[in-house]
Amino acid sequence: MPLTVMLTVLTGYLASARRAVRERVGPADDTGASTLEVVILILGFIALAAALVAVVTVAVNRRLDQIT
């Protein structure tokens, strides 16, 4: 799966999760992020980091195959 497609899907999941949280909680009287939002953001960053590691690994392996 290309990285841009993966990031687009992840952005869609984050937006729908935030919308669901806001609908469940009601009108926002405070300006801080809820615990669920923080967890979702952290999971998103972990997924992004994993995708970047996969991209770098593929690039390094291609370069390594050209050397040997």
C-alpha positions as CSV (number, residue, x, y, z in Angstrom):
1,M,0.0,0.0,0.0
2,P,1.5,3.4,-1.0
3,L,2.4,5.7,1.9
4,T,0.1,8.5,0.7
5,V,-2.9,6.1,0.7
6,M,-2.0,4.9,4.1
7,L,-1.7,8.4,5.5
8,T,-5.0,9.4,3.9
9,V,-6.7,6.4,5.5
10,L,-5.2,7.2,8.8
11,T,-6.3,10.8,8.6
12,G,-9.8,9.6,7.9
13,Y,-9.8,7.3,10.9
14,L,-8.6,10.0,13.1
15,A,-11.2,12.5,11.9
16,S,-14.0,10.0,12.4
17,A,-12.8,9.0,15.8
18,R,-12.6,12.7,16.9
19,R,-16.1,13.2,15.6
20,A,-17.4,10.2,17.5
21,V,-15.8,11.4,20.7
22,R,-17.2,14.9,20.3
23,E,-20.7,13.5,19.7
24,R,-20.5,11.3,22.7
25,V,-19.2,14.0,25.0
26,G,-21.4,16.8,23.8
27,P,-20.5,20.4,23.5
28,A,-17.0,21.2,24.4
29,D,-16.7,23.5,27.4
30,D,-13.0,22.9,27.9
31,T,-10.2,23.4,25.4
32,G,-8.0,20.4,26.3
33,A,-7.8,17.0,24.6
34,S,-9.5,14.0,26.2
35,T,-7.6,10.9,27.1
36,L,-9.2,9.0,24.2
37,E,-8.0,11.7,21.7
38,V,-4.5,11.6,23.1
39,V,-4.4,7.8,22.8
40,I,-5.7,8.0,19.2
41,L,-3.1,10.5,18.3
42,I,-0.3,8.4,19.9
43,L,-1.5,5.4,18.0
44,G,-1.5,7.4,14.8
45,F,2.1,8.6,15.4
46,I,3.1,5.0,16.1
47,A,1.5,3.9,12.8
48,L,3.3,6.7,11.0
49,A,6.6,5.7,12.5
50,A,6.1,2.1,11.5
51,A,5.3,3.2,8.0
52,L,8.4,5.3,7.8
53,V,10.5,2.4,9.2
54,A,9.1,0.2,6.5
55,V,9.9,2.7,3.8
56,V,13.4,3.2,5.0
57,T,13.9,-0.6,5.3
58,V,12.8,-1.2,1.7
59,A,15.0,1.6,0.4
60,V,18.1,0.3,2.3
61,N,17.5,-3.3,1.1
62,R,17.2,-2.0,-2.5
63,R,20.5,-0.2,-2.2
64,L,22.1,-3.2,-0.5
65,D,21.1,-5.5,-3.4
66,Q,22.7,-3.1,-5.8
67,I,26.0,-3.1,-3.9
68,T,26.3,-6.9,-3.5
